[in-house]
Amino acid sequence: MKLSSRDLAIIDRACRYRILVVEVVTRHFFSNGSPEAARSVLRRLERAGFLSRHRFLRREPYYQPSQRALLMSGDLQSKARPVGAQTLPRLLGVLLFASFCPTPAVRLRADELRTLCPELHAGHPALTGIQDFVRIDGGTVDEITRVVVDLGGDHRGFAFKLRRTVNEMLSERAFQRLRDEHRLTLSLVFSSEAKRDAVRRLLERHAIPIPLRFVVVSTLFEVLCGSRLAMEEAT
């Protein structure tokens, strides 16, 4: 199968984010905004063995890169495997945040983040795929934002974990430097406006030393519901 430049770009995006959905492919690769054209290309890449397809509860499927796609993209470390109940909303939140950001944004691969932050040791969570960082085009100086996705649960627990996250980040020289350069931010992605507002009110009582961005991705609500159902059925 001969791959077009668009095919290669779609595969690369799937490998970079570890997940892909029709809305993102439509927005970034089809100027006419045709979801059906996006679905057709995704199905073709699935049949060719570059993507695997998985179902949400009641919506479009999502796609993941195959091992073949990861190797072709130059990622020799990662393994193609199904995502778990906690990982799916995190990956989806990061993908949609970066893909629909008002200014150009891209999730950083480990090697790209290492270039920006050479102070980080090889086993740091930021370099192993556990933490997600996105570079946002800032014109002269790019912004580096860590994306923290709402995985359900109580808003007090989210706010508590966020404060702990900030303390852990600022214990690292690399992130201290980015903050001092006014490049470091935190982007908080929520499944609902109610959860966002509740967390924002709690955080207003604390001096968070990193600028915050609050974003709502309504798609996460269904994913979180599905994750809870899957966990309940497994018990």
C-alpha positions as CSV (number, residue, x, y, z in Angstrom):
1,M,0.0,0.0,0.0
2,K,1.4,3.4,-1.0
3,L,0.9,6.0,1.7
4,S,0.2,9.6,0.8
5,S,1.7,12.5,2.8
6,R,-1.7,12.9,4.5
7,D,-1.7,9.2,5.5
8,L,1.8,9.6,7.0
9,A,0.7,12.7,8.9
10,I,-2.4,11.0,10.3
11,I,-0.3,8.0,11.4
12,D,2.3,10.3,13.0
13,R,-0.5,12.1,14.9
14,A,-1.8,8.8,16.2
15,C,1.6,7.8,17.4
16,R,2.3,11.1,19.0
17,Y,-1.0,11.1,21.0
18,R,-1.5,7.3,21.2
19,I,-5.1,7.9,20.3
20,L,-7.1,9.5,17.4
21,V,-10.7,10.3,16.8
22,V,-12.7,11.4,13.7
23,E,-13.2,15.0,14.9
24,V,-9.5,15.6,15.1
25,V,-8.7,14.0,11.7
26,T,-11.6,16.1,10.1
27,R,-10.3,19.3,11.6
28,H,-6.6,18.9,10.7
29,F,-6.6,17.0,7.5
30,F,-9.8,17.8,5.5
31,S,-10.3,21.4,4.5
32,N,-13.9,20.7,3.5
33,G,-14.7,19.5,7.0
34,S,-16.0,16.2,5.9
35,P,-16.3,13.6,8.7
36,E,-17.2,10.9,6.2
37,A,-13.9,11.4,4.3
38,A,-12.0,11.2,7.6
39,R,-13.8,8.0,8.5
40,S,-12.9,6.5,5.2
41,V,-9.2,7.2,5.6
42,L,-9.1,5.9,9.1
43,R,-10.9,2.7,8.0
44,R,-8.4,2.3,5.2
45,L,-5.4,2.7,7.5
46,E,-7.0,0.2,9.9
47,R,-7.3,-2.4,7.1
48,A,-3.7,-1.7,6.2
49,G,-2.6,-2.6,9.7
50,F,-1.5,0.9,10.8
51,L,-4.4,1.6,13.3
52,S,-6.6,-0.5,15.5
53,R,-10.2,0.6,16.2
54,H,-12.0,0.6,19.6
55,R,-15.5,1.6,20.7
56,F,-16.8,4.3,23.0
57,L,-20.1,3.6,24.6
58,R,-22.4,5.5,22.3
59,R,-20.2,7.4,19.8
60,E,-17.6,7.2,17.1
61,P,-14.8,4.7,17.6
62,Y,-11.3,5.8,18.6
63,Y,-8.2,4.6,17.0
64,Q,-4.8,3.6,18.3
65,P,-1.5,3.1,16.5
66,S,-0.4,-0.4,15.8
67,Q,3.1,-1.7,16.5
68,R,3.9,-1.3,12.8
69,A,2.9,2.4,12.9
70,L,5.0,3.0,16.1
71,L,8.0,1.4,14.5
72,M,7.5,3.4,11.3
73,S,7.3,6.6,13.3
74,G,10.7,5.9,14.9
75,D,9.3,5.0,18.3
76,L,11.3,1.9,19.2
77,Q,10.4,1.9,22.9
78,S,6.6,1.9,23.1
79,K,4.4,-1.1,22.7
80,A,1.0,-1.1,21.1
81,R,-1.5,-2.2,23.7
82,P,-5.1,-1.4,24.6
83,V,-5.6,1.5,27.0
84,G,-7.0,1.1,30.5
85,A,-9.9,2.8,32.2
86,Q,-7.8,5.6,33.7
87,T,-5.5,6.1,30.6
88,L,-8.3,6.5,28.0
89,P,-9.7,9.8,29.4
90,R,-6.2,11.2,29.9
91,L,-5.1,10.5,26.4
92,L,-8.4,11.8,24.9
93,G,-8.2,14.9,27.0
94,V,-4.7,15.7,25.9
95,L,-5.5,15.0,22.2
96,L,-8.6,17.2,22.2
97,F,-6.9,20.0,24.2
98,A,-4.0,20.2,21.8
99,S,-6.0,19.6,18.6
100,F,-8.6,22.3,19.3
101,C,-6.3,24.8,21.0
102,P,-6.9,28.4,19.6
103,T,-3.2,28.6,18.8
104,P,-1.0,25.8,17.3
105,A,-0.2,23.2,20.0
106,V,1.5,19.8,20.0
107,R,2.1,17.1,22.5
108,L,5.8,16.7,23.2
109,R,7.4,13.4,22.7
110,A,10.0,12.3,25.3
111,D,12.9,13.2,23.1
112,E,11.5,16.7,22.4
113,L,10.9,17.3,26.1
114,R,14.4,16.1,27.0
115,T,15.8,18.6,24.5
116,L,13.9,21.4,26.3
117,C,14.7,20.1,29.7
118,P,18.1,18.3,29.7
119,E,18.1,18.5,33.5
120,L,15.5,15.7,33.8
121,H,16.8,12.3,34.5
122,A,16.0,9.4,32.1
123,G,13.4,7.8,34.4
124,H,11.5,10.9,35.1
125,P,7.7,10.4,34.7
126,A,7.6,13.3,32.2
127,L,9.9,11.2,29.9
128,T,8.1,7.9,30.3
129,G,4.6,8.9,29.1
130,I,3.0,9.1,32.5
131,Q,2.9,12.9,32.4
132,D,1.7,15.0,29.4
133,F,3.3,18.2,28.2
134,V,2.2,20.3,25.3
135,R,4.1,23.1,23.5
136,I,1.8,26.0,22.5
137,D,3.0,28.4,19.9
138,G,3.7,31.8,21.6
139,G,5.3,33.6,18.7
140,T,8.7,34.6,20.0
141,V,8.7,32.2,23.0
142,D,6.7,29.0,23.2
143,E,4.6,28.1,26.2
144,I,5.1,24.7,27.8
145,T,2.0,23.5,29.6
146,R,1.5,20.3,31.6
147,V,-2.0,19.0,30.9
148,V,-3.8,17.5,33.8
149,V,-7.1,15.7,32.9
150,D,-10.0,15.2,35.2
151,L,-10.4,11.5,35.8
152,G,-13.6,11.7,37.8
153,G,-13.9,11.8,41.6
154,D,-14.5,14.6,44.0
155,H,-13.4,18.2,43.1
156,R,-11.6,18.5,46.5
157,G,-9.5,15.5,45.7
158,F,-8.6,17.0,42.3
159,A,-7.6,20.3,43.9
160,F,-5.5,18.5,46.5
161,K,-3.7,16.4,43.9
162,L,-3.1,19.5,41.8
163,R,-1.4,21.3,44.6
164,R,0.8,18.3,45.2
165,T,1.6,18.2,41.5
166,V,2.7,21.8,41.6
167,N,5.0,21.1,44.5
168,E,6.5,18.1,42.8
169,M,7.1,20.0,39.6
170,L,8.8,22.9,41.2
171,S,11.2,20.6,43.1
172,E,12.8,20.0,39.6
173,R,15.4,22.4,38.3
174,A,14.0,22.1,34.8
175,F,10.5,23.3,35.7
176,Q,11.8,26.0,38.0
177,R,13.8,27.3,35.0
178,L,10.7,27.3,32.7
179,R,8.7,29.0,35.4
180,D,11.3,31.7,35.8
181,E,11.3,32.2,32.0
182,H,7.5,32.7,32.2
183,R,7.0,29.7,29.9
184,L,5.5,27.1,32.3
185,T,1.7,26.7,32.8
186,L,-0.8,24.1,33.9
187,S,-3.8,23.3,31.7
188,L,-6.7,21.6,33.6
189,V,-9.1,19.7,31.4
190,F,-12.5,18.9,32.9
191,S,-15.5,16.8,31.8
192,S,-18.1,19.5,32.9
193,E,-18.4,23.2,33.6
194,A,-19.7,22.4,37.1
195,K,-16.5,20.4,38.0
196,R,-14.3,23.1,36.5
197,D,-16.0,25.9,38.5
198,A,-15.9,23.9,41.8
199,V,-12.2,23.3,41.4
200,R,-11.5,26.9,40.4
201,R,-13.3,28.2,43.5
202,L,-11.2,25.9,45.7
203,L,-7.9,26.9,44.0
204,E,-8.7,30.6,44.5
205,R,-8.0,30.1,48.2
206,H,-4.4,29.0,47.5
207,A,-1.5,30.8,45.8
208,I,-0.6,28.5,42.9
209,P,2.8,29.7,41.7
210,I,2.2,28.5,38.1
211,P,-0.4,30.1,35.8
212,L,-3.5,27.9,35.3
213,R,-5.8,27.4,32.3
214,F,-9.2,25.8,32.7
215,V,-10.7,23.9,29.8
216,V,-13.9,21.8,29.4
217,V,-14.1,18.8,27.1
218,S,-17.6,17.5,27.2
219,T,-16.6,14.2,25.4
220,L,-14.8,13.2,28.6
221,F,-18.1,12.8,30.4
222,E,-19.1,9.7,28.4
223,V,-15.6,8.2,28.6
224,L,-15.5,8.7,32.4
225,C,-19.0,7.1,32.7
226,G,-17.8,4.2,30.6
227,S,-14.7,3.8,32.6
228,R,-16.7,3.6,35.9
229,L,-19.1,1.0,34.4
230,A,-16.1,-1.1,33.2
231,M,-14.5,-1.0,36.7
232,E,-17.8,-1.8,38.4
233,E,-18.4,-4.8,36.0
234,A,-14.9,-6.1,36.7
235,T,-15.4,-6.2,40.5
